[in-house]
Amino acid sequence: MHWPAPVTAQAIENDRGPVLVTVEYRIDPADREPFLDALARLEHGRRRDGAYAWGVFEDAAQEGRIIETFLIEAGWSASMSASPRPIASSRRRCAASTDPAIQR
């Protein structure tokens, strides 16, 4: 899967950081547990790629909306080269209704 370049209001210096990355998933609520298990397995890879302050949040107002967040200290250029890996096998198993929405 190819992740689109983020939309920015202005040019951003390559070494500016840290960068907050958010990945929004929409899943079938019936698949919550296996999806969260698969997402938790991504933490090690995210940290290996330089992420810290990794977390997962569920939207209490919108069932099936899950937000993954992490920070990348290395700056903007590092966040662009370390695009969030999709959890494709989990998304197939869990029938995510849309591709994840990524924000930096």
C-alpha beads as a LAMMPS data file, in Angstrom:
LAMMPS data file: protein, C-alpha beads

104 atoms
103 bonds

1 atom types
1 bond types

-500.0 500.0 xlo xhi
-500.0 500.0 ylo yhi
-500.0 500.0 zlo zhi

Masses

1 110.0

Atoms # bond

1 1 1 0.000 0.000 0.000
2 1 1 1.243 3.481 -0.832
3 1 1 0.751 6.206 1.756
4 1 1 -0.071 9.641 0.373
5 1 1 2.106 12.629 1.148
6 1 1 0.667 14.729 3.961
7 1 1 -1.047 18.024 3.271
8 1 1 0.755 20.924 4.921
9 1 1 -0.139 24.586 5.259
10 1 1 3.459 25.648 4.569
11 1 1 6.845 24.246 3.616
12 1 1 8.429 22.323 6.472
13 1 1 12.150 22.094 7.174
14 1 1 13.440 18.521 6.943
15 1 1 14.976 18.516 10.426
16 1 1 11.944 20.024 12.161
17 1 1 10.568 17.717 14.795
18 1 1 9.458 15.829 16.670
19 1 1 6.621 14.774 14.404
20 1 1 3.311 13.397 15.686
21 1 1 1.972 10.632 13.446
22 1 1 -1.640 9.498 13.773
23 1 1 -3.181 6.551 11.963
24 1 1 -6.964 6.273 12.079
25 1 1 -8.508 2.860 11.495
26 1 1 -12.189 2.083 10.964
27 1 1 -12.968 -1.523 11.755
28 1 1 -15.962 -3.754 12.279
29 1 1 -16.556 -3.626 16.055
30 1 1 -16.928 -7.417 16.056
31 1 1 -13.240 -7.627 15.060
32 1 1 -11.998 -5.372 17.854
33 1 1 -9.922 -7.912 19.821
34 1 1 -8.011 -9.498 16.917
35 1 1 -7.414 -6.061 15.406
36 1 1 -6.024 -4.663 18.671
37 1 1 -3.817 -7.762 19.032
38 1 1 -2.425 -7.230 15.524
39 1 1 -1.923 -3.526 16.151
40 1 1 -0.065 -4.239 19.404
41 1 1 2.386 -6.417 17.459
42 1 1 3.309 -3.332 15.390
43 1 1 4.653 -1.457 18.401
44 1 1 8.088 -3.118 18.248
45 1 1 8.488 -2.274 14.559
46 1 1 7.400 1.305 15.083
47 1 1 9.920 1.719 17.914
48 1 1 12.641 0.016 15.862
49 1 1 12.021 2.636 13.170
50 1 1 12.495 5.474 15.693
51 1 1 8.997 5.993 17.085
52 1 1 8.365 6.679 20.758
53 1 1 5.313 7.530 22.874
54 1 1 3.375 4.904 20.922
55 1 1 -0.265 4.478 21.872
56 1 1 -3.647 3.197 20.758
57 1 1 -6.928 4.918 21.528
58 1 1 -10.539 4.023 20.909
59 1 1 -13.193 6.612 20.158
60 1 1 -15.991 6.271 22.723
61 1 1 -18.375 8.187 20.457
62 1 1 -17.718 6.160 17.267
63 1 1 -17.580 2.420 17.709
64 1 1 -14.936 0.844 15.491
65 1 1 -12.783 3.985 15.227
66 1 1 -9.278 3.281 16.525
67 1 1 -6.425 5.795 16.547
68 1 1 -2.757 4.779 16.686
69 1 1 -0.331 7.558 17.621
70 1 1 3.422 7.875 17.944
71 1 1 6.165 10.486 17.826
72 1 1 9.250 10.487 15.610
73 1 1 12.097 12.551 17.061
74 1 1 14.310 12.513 13.971
75 1 1 12.189 15.162 12.285
76 1 1 9.993 15.686 9.293
77 1 1 12.186 13.961 6.682
78 1 1 12.422 10.838 8.866
79 1 1 8.656 10.744 9.266
80 1 1 8.296 10.858 5.493
81 1 1 10.719 7.989 4.899
82 1 1 9.277 5.899 7.742
83 1 1 5.718 5.808 6.476
84 1 1 3.453 3.818 8.763
85 1 1 3.305 0.206 7.724
86 1 1 -0.171 -1.011 7.007
87 1 1 -1.417 -3.956 8.956
88 1 1 -2.673 -5.540 5.758
89 1 1 -3.143 -9.071 7.048
90 1 1 -5.007 -7.747 10.066
91 1 1 -7.124 -5.468 7.942
92 1 1 -8.103 -8.421 5.745
93 1 1 -8.953 -10.558 8.785
94 1 1 -10.698 -7.733 10.566
95 1 1 -12.461 -6.305 7.520
96 1 1 -11.450 -2.687 8.049
97 1 1 -13.997 -0.677 6.139
98 1 1 -11.528 1.911 4.798
99 1 1 -7.815 2.409 4.343
100 1 1 -6.191 4.006 7.398
101 1 1 -6.121 7.798 7.445
102 1 1 -2.614 9.018 8.256
103 1 1 -1.714 12.450 9.570
104 1 1 1.714 13.904 10.323

Bonds

1 1 1 2
2 1 2 3
3 1 3 4
4 1 4 5
5 1 5 6
6 1 6 7
7 1 7 8
8 1 8 9
9 1 9 10
10 1 10 11
11 1 11 12
12 1 12 13
13 1 13 14
14 1 14 15
15 1 15 16
16 1 16 17
17 1 17 18
18 1 18 19
19 1 19 20
20 1 20 21
21 1 21 22
22 1 22 23
23 1 23 24
24 1 24 25
25 1 25 26
26 1 26 27
27 1 27 28
28 1 28 29
29 1 29 30
30 1 30 31
31 1 31 32
32 1 32 33
33 1 33 34
34 1 34 35
35 1 35 36
36 1 36 37
37 1 37 38
38 1 38 39
39 1 39 40
40 1 40 41
41 1 41 42
42 1 42 43
43 1 43 44
44 1 44 45
45 1 45 46
46 1 46 47
47 1 47 48
48 1 48 49
49 1 49 50
50 1 50 51
51 1 51 52
52 1 52 53
53 1 53 54
54 1 54 55
55 1 55 56
56 1 56 57
57 1 57 58
58 1 58 59
59 1 59 60
60 1 60 61
61 1 61 62
62 1 62 63
63 1 63 64
64 1 64 65
65 1 65 66
66 1 66 67
67 1 67 68
68 1 68 69
69 1 69 70
70 1 70 71
71 1 71 72
72 1 72 73
73 1 73 74
74 1 74 75
75 1 75 76
76 1 76 77
77 1 77 78
78 1 78 79
79 1 79 80
80 1 80 81
81 1 81 82
82 1 82 83
83 1 83 84
84 1 84 85
85 1 85 86
86 1 86 87
87 1 87 88
88 1 88 89
89 1 89 90
90 1 90 91
91 1 91 92
92 1 92 93
93 1 93 94
94 1 94 95
95 1 95 96
96 1 96 97
97 1 97 98
98 1 98 99
99 1 99 100
100 1 100 101
101 1 101 102
102 1 102 103
103 1 103 104
